[in-house]
C-alpha cells in the first residue's frame, strides 16, 4: 500500500529565512501546549495542513477562533510574517511505523523552501532529571545553529549524552526528527523541559519564556506574560463544570 | 498493581506508543478479498462505534450485501442499492485509524458524498453549560458543502470538542482532496443501549435500516449475566 502525505496549502507564501517550530508529542504535551500559546499570542495565520497516514486522525473546528468555520486537523502549519516564524502544530501522536517517512517529508519540503532552521519543543520525564537543583530546561543544538549565541546568553543547560545520539526519555519523536534534520543538513535545536503529567499549562508558559530568550519572538520592553494569550480551546481542558444535581 | 519494591515509572498520557523502547510495528491490515474497483459511488456511509455497528447487524439486512471485511478491526463493507455503500467498524485500535482510512481510500475518493456517523458517551461532550438532554447530536462538515440527506440542521460541533479515529480521518482526507463529507456525532448517555431511537431514525432516513425496532429493553441481552 502506497503511503502518501497530502499537503494542502491555503497560502503558498515565501518562507525563506524563517524558523520552523515543531512540537514533539511528549510528557504532558508541553511542546504542543507551547505551540498553541505561540499561535494564539502571535495571531499566527494558518497557511497549510498535511494529511498523512502517520498521524492519528483528529478533526474539529478552529481552536483559536470559535466563530470560524475552518477545520483544524492533526497537523496544521501557521505563520507569523513579522517574526519570520512557522509553527507546525500536531494535535495527535504519530504512528511510529510511518513517522520517519512523514518527518522526512516535512523536513525536505521546508528545506526546499529554504527555511533557516528547525526548533523542536519537547519534554522529558521529571524522574530522568539527575541534577535536581539545576534548571529543568535542557537543549541540544546541532553544529552551525543560528541560535547558539542566544542559547549561551540564556544560560541554558546542555543535554548530557554518552551514547553519541541525543535521547530524550519521554520526548516522543524529538530525537528521530533531530537525526533527520542532521541528515538533511538543516540546523536544529531541541529545547526540552523535565516535567510530569498534570496541569502542564505552567510548563508551556515556562517553555515559551525560555524559547523567547533564544529566539526574539516577543517585544522585550514589555512583560512577557501580558503578551501571552491562551487559546479559547484551553477552556474545559480538565472537563465540564460539576453537574448541579450533586448539590 | 506492582510487587513490593518494584519501581513503576509513570507513563505519559500523550503517547500511545513508547518511543523510548524498540517498538514492534503494528501489523498491516488487508481486506479479506481483493477490493473491487469502483467506477462511481453515490454515497458512502461509514458507521463507527460498537452500538451503531450492532444496530445495523440486528436489523434484517436483505437490502445490504456484505462484500468485504477486515476482521482484525471489525470492519464490514456492505453494498446497497443505487451505488451506495455502508461500512461499519467497531472496537479497533486507534493506532490503526489512519491505516483503515488508507484501506477505504479507493471508496472515499470515488464517492460523490461521504457521511460518517459516530457514537460517543455523553461524558465526553465538553460544554460550560449544564447538559440536561440524554442525547446530543453535533455535525462537522468539510469546507466544500455536502448535499443534504436529511431534513433540518444539526448544531455544529463546537470547540473544544473534536473527533478522532476513522471518521476524523475520512473527513480529513476528503477536506484535503477538496471533496465534501459530513460527520454526525451522537453523544449518548446509555452507550450500552444500541436501540437508541434517534440513531435508528437517522439510519432509517438514510435507508440503511428498513424500520425502527421497539426500544423495549431486553433485560437478558443488556444484562451482564452472559458474555
Interface residues (C-beta under 8 A of the other chain):
Chain A: X1 X3 X6 X8 X25 X26 X27 X28 X29 X32 X49 X51 X52 X53 X54 X55 X56 X57 X58 X59 X60 X61 X62 X63 X66 X69 X70 X71 X73 X74 X91 X92 X93 X95 X96 X97 X98 X125 X127 X167 X169 X170 X171 X172 X173 X176 X196 X197 X232 X233 X234 X235 X236 X237 X239 X240 X241 X243 X244
Chain B: X9 X10 X12 X13 X14 X15 X16 X17 X19 X20 X23 X25 X26 X28 X94 X95 X97 X98 X99 X101 X102 X103 X125 X126 X127 X128 X130 X131 X140 X142 X143 X156 X157 X158 X159 X160 X161 X162 X163 X164 X165 X166 X168 X169 X170 X171 X172 X173 X175 X176 X177 X183
